[in-house]
């Protein structure tokens, strides 16, 4: 996309700490493929008002050196980016666009402010990148004059793949995955209710929680499961679903992201209403379904596909 002798024309702005479970792994993975064309700026200590102001002032000067400034999240990151020079692009990831259910009093104020910052920044942005076609339609409904592109975060399809598991256990395993099962968006209470209804009909089932498993063990862990249960109130495009599909494992989910589109193309997967009984019946269907090629639905989730689409967005503004 660029010549090594030329200055870098793109600046990524983010507030993700680097490390396992920090939330920005997808961004750092993509940066590995673009670091010759992209500089990166970390908004450290963003909740401190003094730090916030210092970042604003510094980036106002710094952004003059770039043609594109790309916020890797909405909320305060998008807000600061919207005040800068150059073409402005914002990637919305989900929680910066949607409102979490039943937040605490303190979280409620932070979420409301974050959503207002996101919407303010979109009014000053040339291009928005979203995680799903559902989110794209929602953004365009509110901001019909903005350019919006769907780019799903990639997964490593060479790492996540079906593997034979030597398991003589007759117990069927239902996987629930979350960094923190108490996060309101994940609605673990709904997953628990759905599983308990399944357990009444299928005693040979077990609910397995995956949380903070080392990355190099996740694929083997998933291959030992029979079905994924996802009960979120909203999602961008959940990586755990992509990874399970890549391992030829079905999912049962609430109607979030574009999962209903995928489910309709399969026998074993389902996207259901927020109802424990409906989810339980869908789990039972998934456990009884014949094996099918679910991996075929992950073809657009490769790193190469993501990089090609992102570079097309950049090229439009750099040409």
N, C-alpha and C positions, 0 to 999 in steps of 0.2 A: 504493500500500500504506500510505502514511502522509501526514500533513499536513506541509507545510514548516514550520509554526509549532510542531510538536511536536518533542520531543527524539528523537534517533535511538535506536532500541530494540535494534539489532543491532550487534554488534562482530565483525568478522572478524579472526582471528589467523593470522599466516603467517610464514614465514621465507624468502620469495623476494625476491631482488634484482631490481630492474626493469632490463630490457634484453634485447636479442636473445640468444637461446640460454641465458637464465638459468633457464628452467624454469617460470616462473610467468606466462607470457603469457596463458594461458587465464583466470587469476584476475583479472588487471588488466583484461582485456577485459570480463569480466562486471561488474566493479566500476563501469565506466563507465555501466552501465545501472541501477545500484542506489545510487549514491553519495549520493542524497538521503535514503535510508533507512538506510544502513550506514556505520559508521565502520570504520577499518582500523588494525591495530596490527602493526608489523614487529618480529619477534624477531631483532634484529641480534646477530651474534656469539654464536650460541646454543651453540656448542661450548665456549665459555669458561665454566667453573663459576661464576665470580663474576657474569658477565653473566646466566647462567641463573637464578641466585638472585635477582638484582635484578629480572629480568622477572617472576618468580613473585610477589614481594612487591608490585611495582607493579600487576600485573594483578589481584591479589586485591582491591585497593582500587578500581581502575578498573572492574572488572566489576560492582560494585554499581550502577553507573549504567545498566546494560543489562538487558533481559529475556532476550536470547539471546546467547550467545557461541558463535561458529562457527569451529572450527579448520579451516583449509584444507588440512590434511595430518595424518596420524597421527604416529607416532613421538614425538619430543620436543614437537612443536607440540600434538599431541593430549593428551599427558601433562600439560602445563601447563594447557591448557584444561579438562581434567577436574577440576582442583583449584579452579576458580573458582566464582563465584556465578552464579545464573541457569540457564536451560535450556541444556544443552550439546549441540551438534551437531558431529559430526566428518565431514569428507569424506575418504574413503580414495581414493588415486590409483593404487595398484598396488604400487609399491616399498615402501610403508609396511605393506603386508599380506603380500606374497609375499617369499620369500627368494631372493636372487640366486644363480645357480650359480657355483661355483668362485671365490669371492672371495679376495682376498689375506688374509694373516693379520690385518693391521690392520683391513681392511674387515669381516672375519668378526665380530670383536668388536663393531664399530659396528652391524652389521646385526642381530645377536642382541639387543643392547640396544634398538635401535629397535623391533624386533618385540615385545619384552616390554613396552615403553612403550605401544605401540599397543593391545595386549590389556588392559593395566591400565586404560587410558583408556576402552575400550569398556564395561568393567564399571561405569563412573561416568557414562555418556552416555545421554541420552534418545533420540537419533536419529542414525542413520548414513546418510550419502549415499555411494553406491558408483558405480563407473563402468560396470558391466555386470551383467546378470542372473546370470551365472556367479559373480561375486564376491558378489552378494547372497545366493545360495544357500549359499555357503561361510561367510559371516559368520553367517547365521541358524543354520547347523549348529553353530557354536561358541557363539553367543549367541542362543538361541531366543526370549528375552523382549524383545529390543531392536527398535525400529522401524527398518526399513531401506528406503530409497528409491533406485532407480536413476535417476541423472541423468547423462547422457552430456555431456561438455564439447562445446559447440557449435563450429561452424565458420562462416565467412562464405560462405554459399551464393551471394551476389551476386558474390563475388570468384572463388571456385573453381567453374568451369563449363567445359564443353567449348569448345575453340577450334580452328579449323582451323589446321593447321601445314603450311606449304609445305616438304615434305621428300620429295625424290626418292630418298633413300638407302634401299637395300633391307635395311639392317641392322636387325634387331629389337632393341629396347633393353629390358633388364631392370633395373628400378630397385631399388636397396637404399638406404634412408634411415636415417641415424643421426647424431646430433650428434657421437658418438665411436664409430667402428666397433670399438674395442677394449673397449667396455663389455661385460662378460660376459653380461648379460641379452640383448643383441642377437644373440649367437652368429654373428658374421660368418663364422667358419670353416665353419659348416653351410651358409650361403648360398653360400660359395665352392665347396664340394664339390658342391652341387646344380647350380650354374651350369656347372661343368666337365663334369658328366655331360650336361647339355643341349647344351653346345657341341660335344660329340662327335657328337651327332645333328643338330644345327643349327649349322653353322659360321658362319652369317650372323647370329649373335647377339652382343650386347655387354653386359657388366655395367657399369652406371653407378651411381656412388655419389653420393648427394646429402647434403651436409653443410654446414651453415652458409650456405646460399643466402639472400640477402636476401629478405625476405618478399614484396616486390613483384614478384619474379621467379619465385616458386615455382610459380604456376599455369601459366605458359608452359613452365617446365621440365617439369612433370608431363605436360602435353599433348603433349610430344615423346617420351614414353615409351610402351611397349606393354604392360607388365605390372609390377606391384609384387611384390617378393619380401620377405617378412617372416618371420624365423626366430627370434623372441624366445622365451625360456623362459616369460615371462609378460608381460602388458600390462594396463593399465586398459581403455582403448578407444583404440587408437592413432589419433592425428589424421591421420597420413599415409594410412591406409586410407580414412578418411572423405573426405579431400581428393581422393584418386585416384578414388574412386567418384563424387564430385561432378563430376569431369571425364570420367566414363564410361570409366574405365580399370579393368581387373580386377586382383585381387590373388590371390597364392598365399601362404599363410601356414601356420604351425604352429597347433595348436588352442589358441589363446589367446582371452581375452575372449569375446565373442559372435560371433566371426567365422564359426564353423561354421554358425550360424543363417542368416547372410547368404548364405554360399556355397551352401547348399542351395536357395536361391531363385533361383539364377543358373545359367547355362550355363558361363560362363568362369571364375568364381572357385572357389577350393578352399581348404579348411582341412585340413591333412594331419598325419600322424604325423611325429615328428622323425627323418625318414629322407631322406638325400640323393636316393636313387633315386625315392622317392615324390614328393618336391618337384619333381624334374626332369621327371617325367612330367606333373605338374600344370601346370608352366610351358609345356610343349609343347602341352597341351590349351588353355591360355589363348591362346596365340599362334595357334592354328588356329580358335578359336571365332568365330562371327559376332558382329558388333557388336550390343549389346543396351543397353537403358535401365538402366544401373546407378545412375544419379543418383536414381532413384525410391527407393532404399534409404537415402537421406540426409535424407528429409523430416523426421525427428524430431531432426535435428542442428542445427536453426536456433537462433539466439540467442533468438528469441521463445518457442520451445517450451521451452527451458531455463529462461528467466526465469519463465514461467508455472508450471512445475512447482516451482521453488525457492520462489516466493512462496506457493504452496499449503502447503508445509512450514512456512514461517514463520507464515502466517496461523493454522495449527492451534494454535500455541503462544501467539500474541498475542491470539487472540479470547477 
